[in-house]
């Protein structure tokens, strides 16, 4: 409840509006700086092309710059594809951790109600014992044998 009251008081006092205004100003400044940097890079590439054209001729300079930029694009795509597997594994680990945390929190929230009910401790221990037995079974099954999930661990 304290967090909600804090948010409402910040909104009422205008701090939120001021923070949004500062964020918008910073975003505009960064966009303008990025545009200036891109223009600077464009002029540097143009200067390099003029130098290469005066040294090797316009056709050789065009071909060299074209091939160079295609190689850079290919390298960027190659690095992105090579790192895609690591990113997918990292997302899967994070998702599994989140799901586990949600499951634990839900179980802890329901536990007092289950313990007070008719079955009491038996309602809680029955599924827990079944899960433990299944985990032990999965750990002891050899890969490639009659694995019910069709997976090799």
Phi, psi and omega in degrees: 000327181296324180294318179296318179296321178296316179297318180294321179291323176295319179295317181292326183278350178092002179296324180295316179297318179295320179295319177295322178295317178296319179295319180295318179296317179296319180297318179297317180298316180294322178295317178296320178295320179295319178297318178296320179295319178295321176297317178299317177297321178298316179293324177295319177295319177299317179296319178296322179294317180298318178296315180294322180293323179288331182275315188247352182101155185295320182293315180295322179294317178299313180297317180297314180293320179299311179296320180299314180292325176294322177295317178298316179298317178297318178296320178298314179295322179296315179296320180297316180293321179293328180272353181297322179297317179295320178296320179295318178296319180295319177296320180295318177298316180295318180295317178297319179296319179295317180295320179296318179295320178295318179298316180295317180296320179294318180296318179293329179288326183273339186306313180298322180292323179291321181291332180278342185289187183299310185288333179062234185293329180296326179294327181275317185287328182303301178296326179296319178293321179296317178296319178296319179296319179294320178297320178295319179298313181297325181290329185264354179282132180281144177298138178088349178279196182288067180281119184296335180276348180074017181248151172256118182282000000 
